[in-house]
Amino acid sequence: MAFSFWNIFTKGGRQQLVEVGAQDLFDDAANDFRIRELALNICINKIANAIGRCDFRTFSGGKEIFDELWYRWNVEPNGNQNSTAFLHRLIYKLCTENEALIISQRRRSGGLDMLVADSWKFDGGYTARQNEYHKVKVGKVEYDKTFRESDVLHLTLNHTDIAPVLTALYASYKRMISVAVSAYEYGAGQHWKVKVERMQRGDAEMEARLKKILTEDIRNFLRTPIGAIAEYDGFSYQDLTQKSGNEKNLEDLRKLFSDVYQTTAQAFGIPVVLMTGQVEGTKDATQRFLTDCIDPICDQLQEEIQRKEFSFDEFKNGDFIRVDSSAISHFDMFENAANIEKLIGSGAYSINDVRRAANQPRIPEAWADEHYMTLNISTVANQTRPLA
């Protein structure tokens, strides 16, 4: 069985698909990037999966609408991708290179395609004019035109790129894992001592015979599940293999692997409990994951779309977009039945508002958009009125 991972720390930011065998993952962990690649891909997949569940809601005049902009971000950003695949590619680019660029091009049919750029040349840092992006490449196509800041969506994950820091940290772990792997392999192997009596110095025939015994006969004997070995006159064998203690070497190796996962998760703001698969504390960890990792990305994406798609006057008139991350957590209607009653009965949300949060279709009736309030809720002034 083999796994495919992306090598993201290559020269020039180019990505290369590599095959990782299950046995190689263990045997060569100290000599290549596979452990760190696994940790990075687990973290990025969690972020991409969460962003892919977000709902891009568009509003006009303060009322929610389902226009072309909504369709592009929620269904089809371009002719070759659906919105989930597009957002996964966007997040991979953002997390692996610390920035991502989205450009737009007009379809022959008249629609608009959004594309995540593979590479580009940046010309910016100006105060009096817009930044410019040259040699933008998407797949096999390289654009000759110059894209201005107002033509693109440019996202940055962190003010300082964490990739070089992680690479240096992984180098330290690589050395420690190398030592742990060597200790485990030594402890898991067999070690024998061969005592040879009355060997005369300079006896070439005896030396050749001894070499054959040590390099072929004994090694083959130790490698086979059922085997036999001849015992010659003047030869004696002693097993020096340690029968216990190698469990500690294996545990040390597991702890180092776990440290790599935990360090990578912390770098992206992902609670460690979500990496280990533990059930305890998952609910609190999910909330911290949304607050510390997902919401900042959603906020930046929302602000970037807002300032590029809508003017200030349009924003004042209630035209805006909102990246809603409430759908990331699973909503159990039966578990939250009492809360649903309170939300509707307090007048805070309509029936369709709650159905949307539960990922249910809206009711196409006017009464489902109205707000209701139970009779036992009123103002303090009404409650303290003297009786007539």
Summary of the structure (lengths in Angstrom):
residues: 388
radius of gyration: 31.6
end to end distance: 82.5
largest distance: 125.6
contacts: 972
relative contact order: 0.10
helix: 47%
strand: 19%
